[in-house]
Amino acid sequence: MGNHIYTIGREFGSMGQLVGEKLAERLGIKCYDKELLQHAAKDSGFCEEIFENHDEKPTNSFLYSLVMDTYSAGSYAAAPFLDMPLNHKVFLAQFDTIKKIAEQESCVIVGRCADYALANHPDCINIFVRADLDDRIKLISKRLDITENKAKDLILKNDKQRASYYNYYTCKKWGDTRSYDLMLNTSKLSVDDCVDLIIDFRKHYEKKKDAGIVVE
């Protein structure tokens, strides 16, 4: 049996990250979110600050381009890679790290186009978590102690940023049902309900695989 991987795309304020954390806790596996940036930096030899400044942000910025060669190591020192725009370098390094982690262990990976990176992984289930805008506004307003108007602006900004990043690098549409195996709405379901459904989905998926039914 291969490693069981769960990728989670999420709208800002939908509690998608919490769903991922709870799922990982229930299954006794790791959940990679911001930690993925640390692994990518270590694997590639690039400065972690570079990943933080480009995290799920589509950009043509060359803010660090003059120092990139300093952090090049291994295969990342090849000429084709060094000639790429900085944002492409960061994405590819992160892409490689996601694939490496999936080869080594069962895990949950939140965001960062992980479903695209693991498109050919036979035991990967791709999930998208959303919630009604009003519920997200109330959650972010309370969590960050800001007005609901500011919360709405922040939500729309982050959703646009995540969508642009995903659409740019994957040539798919962020939040489109065709890009995922399972869509969950935390306005209708609790976080624990979402975790239960994901685990149940995996059980049915494995039964179909064992029965020889093609479900790709």
Residue pairs with C-beta under 8 A, 6 or more apart in sequence:
1 123
2 121
2 122
2 123
3 102
3 103
3 104
3 105
3 106
3 107
3 123
4 27
4 29
4 106
4 123
4 125
4 202
5 102
5 106
5 107
5 108
5 109
5 118
5 121
5 123
5 124
5 125
6 20
6 23
6 107
6 108
6 109
6 124
6 125
6 127
6 198
7 108
7 109
7 110
7 114
7 115
7 118
7 124
7 125
7 126
7 127
8 16
8 17
8 19
8 20
8 23
8 108
8 109
8 110
8 111
8 127
8 128
8 129
9 16
9 111
9 115
9 126
9 127
9 128
9 129
9 162
9 166
9 174
9 175
9 179
9 180
10 16
10 17
10 19
10 110
10 111
10 128
10 129
10 130
11 129
11 130
11 131
11 136
11 155
11 159
11 162
11 175
12 136
12 140
12 154
12 155
12 158
12 159
12 162
13 131
13 135
13 136
13 137
13 139
13 140
13 151
13 155
14 129
14 130
14 131
14 136
14 186
15 129
15 131
15 139
15 186
15 191
16 110
16 128
16 129
16 186
17 33
17 110
18 191
19 127
19 129
19 184
19 186
19 191
19 194
19 195
19 198
20 31
20 33
20 108
20 109
20 110
21 31
21 108
22 191
22 192
22 194
22 195
23 31
23 108
23 194
23 195
23 198
23 199
24 30
24 31
24 107
24 108
25 31
26 195
26 199
27 106
27 108
27 199
29 105
29 106
29 107
29 108
30 105
30 107
30 108
31 107
31 108
31 109
31 110
32 39
32 101
32 107
32 108
32 109
32 110
33 109
33 110
33 111
34 55
36 94
36 97
36 98
36 101
36 109
36 112
37 48
37 51
37 52
37 55
37 94
38 48
39 97
39 101
40 46
40 51
40 90
40 93
40 94
40 96
40 97
41 47
41 48
41 50
41 51
43 93
43 96
43 97
43 100
44 71
44 73
44 74
44 76
44 93
44 96
44 97
45 71
45 72
45 73
45 74
45 76
46 68
46 71
46 72
46 76
46 89
46 90
46 93
47 64
47 67
47 71
49 64
50 64
50 68
50 71
50 86
50 90
51 90
51 93
51 94
53 63
53 64
54 61
54 86
54 87
54 90
54 91
55 112
56 111
56 112
56 161
56 162
56 165
57 87
57 161
57 165
58 87
58 161
58 164
58 165
58 168
58 169
59 87
60 85
60 87
61 86
61 87
62 85
62 86
63 86
64 86
65 86
68 82
68 86
68 89
69 82
72 81
72 82
75 81
76 82
76 89
76 93
81 89
81 92
84 92
91 113
91 169
94 112
95 113
95 117
98 109
98 112
98 114
98 117
98 118
99 117
99 118
101 107
101 109
102 109
102 118
102 121
102 124
109 118
111 162
113 165
113 166
113 169
113 170
115 124
115 126
115 170
115 179
115 180
116 166
116 169
116 170
116 172
118 124
122 216
125 181
125 182
125 198
125 201
125 202
125 205
126 179
126 180
126 181
126 182
127 180
127 181
127 182
127 183
127 184
127 198
128 175
128 177
128 179
128 180
128 182
128 183
128 184
129 184
129 185
129 186
129 194
130 175
130 183
130 184
130 185
130 186
131 139
131 185
131 186
131 187
132 185
132 187
133 152
133 155
135 186
135 187
136 151
136 155
137 148
137 151
137 152
137 155
138 148
138 151
140 146
140 151
140 154
140 155
141 147
141 148
141 150
141 151
144 151
144 154
146 154
162 174
163 173
163 174
163 175
165 174
166 172
166 173
166 174
167 173
167 174
170 179
172 178
172 179
173 179
177 183
181 201
182 197
182 198
182 201
184 194
184 197
184 198
186 194
189 197
205 215
208 215
209 215
